[in-house]
Amino acid sequence: MERYNLIKEVGDGTFGSVWRAINKQTGEVVAIKKMKKKYYSWDECVNLREVKSLRKMNHPNIVKLKEVIRESDILYFVFEYLERNLYQLMKDRQKLFSEAEVRNWCFQVFQGLAYMHQRGYFHRDMKPENLLVTKDIIKIADFGLVREISSQPPYTEYVSTRWYRAPEVLLQSYLYSSKVDMWAMGAIMAELFSLRPLFPGVSEADEIYKICSVIGSPTTESWADGLKLARDINYQFPQHAGVQLSVLIPSAGADAISLITSLCSWDPCKRPTASEALQHPFFQSCFYIPPSLRTRAVARAPPSAGTRGALDLQGVRRYSGALPNSKLTNNFTSPKLHPPLASGVQRKLDIVNQDGIKNDKSMKTTRQPKYRPPGKDSPTSMNKGRSGRGVLETAEKLGNMSVGTRRQSMGQRPPPPPMKTGVNWIPESRNFMLRSTQQIPTGRTFTRKVAG
Ligand SMILES: Nc1ncnc2c1ncn2[C@@H]1O[C@H](COP(=O)(O)OP(=O)(O)OP(=O)(O)O)[C@@H](O)[C@H]1O
């Protein structure tokens, strides 16, 4: 760690604090995540999901893990640095993003997701804070909860941040899939358009209530498996007709509404895959630029979601035309805006901003209340879903609360050193190496609050 100068703490997550740092040798700016838990052997470290999955991923829209360092039983991840996360961008925003901006970001994120899912992983904690942005480029970060698709269910940890949590996870299905990331993307897309969360539940039960209020309660047609899942735990969905998303998100065009609708389908099977989403008409004006061409492209066009200006790039493939399925149809029927949806949400943010200034004021935009997303439901970030709670307890909790509450490039590297205690390494795909340091001071703690 003596190779790095730590500049400033830029994030404080469940598992670690993140610092902006500079590599003294190369001058490169990096992000260093100092894990909160202690690691007493390398074996423990290499088995971490974040390490195992990120080692295998090399994609322009997935944050690069450059190096892993273990020193004095503290584990540090060295990532490429990105300027801001999407939540920070939205929080500071005074006017709505243009559709072109939303399209460009989403196109890139879906490319990252398509790559990840095709490589056999799903993220499980997609949220604006985990999408990092530098200029036009957006990358998926935080692989702490990533899962191998081939891993055997049941998945007993209760994952993801509430507002972006898929209904099957809320209902504690043992069998969820990469489609949980697609649900989250629907919610994130809507939020990018409106600068307010689509399903801002204040509890798990309220989360389901909010979802029902917006997309209408599930039916046999829309999610037969979900009704069965609910029956199995003795849970009754609150009954709502739903609203027109186009009314709720007036700044989104018809194609965007169609894609959000499709992503936020009750039934995971009815949500498009990431690759299918890339083919949606919403992205008709986007051009896929293969990663190998992106360095060349970057000087002339946004790197991942090319605009028409990128047409002359060699090797550019155009996605166009509608998907040949009915999943993309907006099938909302009720024009009635449910009262909770109109009320908005008031939250407080208590976090250090980019300039290191602690901000605990209520966040407000000119158009709607600013907000602070919830943390995960437990301090450890994962609730032990079924292991700590029986299904009856879960149903009771959901029932009681819903009814009546209204419901990261390194230069030349030496060959990989042997992995042993006290030796640091860099993932194989990016070469390994190790040093030692003590430079990261004990992390300060920032608290986040959700007001009211
Ligand atoms: N590569 C990076 N470049 C710049 N900032 C980063 C980087 N990685 C993380 N951050 C910042 O640190 C925050 C927390 O990082 P991260 O999500 O990896 O930590 P975590 O402990 O896993 O958090 P969580 O509570 O979401 O699980 C991010 O929201 C982001 O603002």
The ligand as a Gaussian input file, in Angstrom:
#p B3LYP/6-31G(d) Opt

LIG

0 1
 N      -14.271000       2.392000      -8.429000
 C      -14.831000       3.400000      -7.760000
 N      -14.608000       4.671000      -8.107000
 C      -15.184000       5.690000      -7.419000
 N      -16.040000       5.520000      -6.391000
 C      -16.312000       4.264000      -6.004000
 C      -15.721000       3.140000      -6.649000
 N      -16.203000       2.012000      -6.056000
 C      -17.034000       2.424000      -5.087000
 N      -17.104000       3.767000      -5.036000
 C      -17.932000       4.581000      -4.134000
 O      -18.071000       3.924000      -2.887000
 C      -19.437000       3.573000      -2.643000
 C      -19.511000       2.250000      -1.910000
 O      -18.842000       1.255000      -2.681000
 P      -19.325000      -0.245000      -2.718000
 O      -20.760000      -0.263000      -3.138000
 O      -18.384000      -1.064000      -3.533000
 O      -19.197000      -0.660000      -1.189000
 P      -20.056000      -1.705000      -0.397000
 O      -19.507000      -1.769000       0.990000
 O      -20.097000      -3.012000      -1.123000
 O      -21.460000      -1.002000      -0.424000
 P      -22.914000      -1.587000      -0.304000
 O      -23.432000      -1.062000       0.991000
 O      -23.643000      -0.984000      -1.494000
 O      -22.838000      -3.065000      -0.385000
 C      -20.092000       3.576000      -4.032000
 O      -21.462000       3.873000      -3.965000
 C      -19.334000       4.671000      -4.753000
 O      -19.876000       5.941000      -4.475000

